[in-house]
Amino acid sequence: MENNTKIQIIDSHAHLQWPKFDEDRDAVIERAQEAGVVAILTLATDLQTSHEVIRLAEKYSIVYAGVGIHPTDVAKAELAHLDEIAQLARHPKVVAIGETGMDFYWDKTTAAIQENFFIAQLELSAKLNLPVVIHNRESGQAILDVLAKVPDLPLKGVFHCFVEDVDYAHTVLDLGFHISFTGNITYKKSALAEISTAIPLDRLLLETDSPFMSPVPMRGKRNEPAYVRHIAEKHAEIRKLSLQTICTATTRNARSLFGFDD
Ligand SMILES: [Zn+2]
């Protein structure tokens, strides 16, 4: 490990509101700061957690919030919830809409509802000039089809937990999006390490997706923002760059995309 002192990392995707953090959330934030994490974007998955992430952002200076409805939560949500979420999005520490997107792994029968919520949140993102955080699981083409339906929306944002191939990466890069990989980039059998090298350094973000997707060597444990460091180290290793270079670039990217304070 390189010296900690000048490393500044942004975990662009976590779910700190999850009950798994209830026992030791203060310590989790402290460990993140010790690992060089200077900002954590914590994402809501429904209306209730949209309120919760804002409370966390108010409590912890390094925590920022994304508000929205996750594709696997649409069945129990109402489109009217997005009106309240639009109000919440005006909070100064809300820096993104999400997470939204589509997920056919969990349930394809809600595809039409997922699409409605996705489009509504893309519109909200454009209207409020906030980046959108896109979740994709076995729904890559459907997401591109939706984006093709709203060609005039001025969108920016990130495809988080990227799991597609190089061609797909180029397609979303051409649309102006950023890309981030979770701990799955560190898994031995994963092709994602190779795919990740196709992402220009100025479009790459780091994320944990904690408490899920723990990177090697923490696999099997609860994930937490401090472990974003292992993901940064993996990018450094596969690109043959220094940890400092990866962190400097991805932190700059996250700051400019989400407008985090310096
Ligand atoms: Zn997530």
Boltz pocket constraint, residues with backbone or C-beta under 6 A from the ligand:
constraints:
  - pocket:
      binder: B
      contacts: [[A, 13], [A, 14], [A, 15], [A, 43], [A, 99], [A, 209]]
      max_distance: 6.0
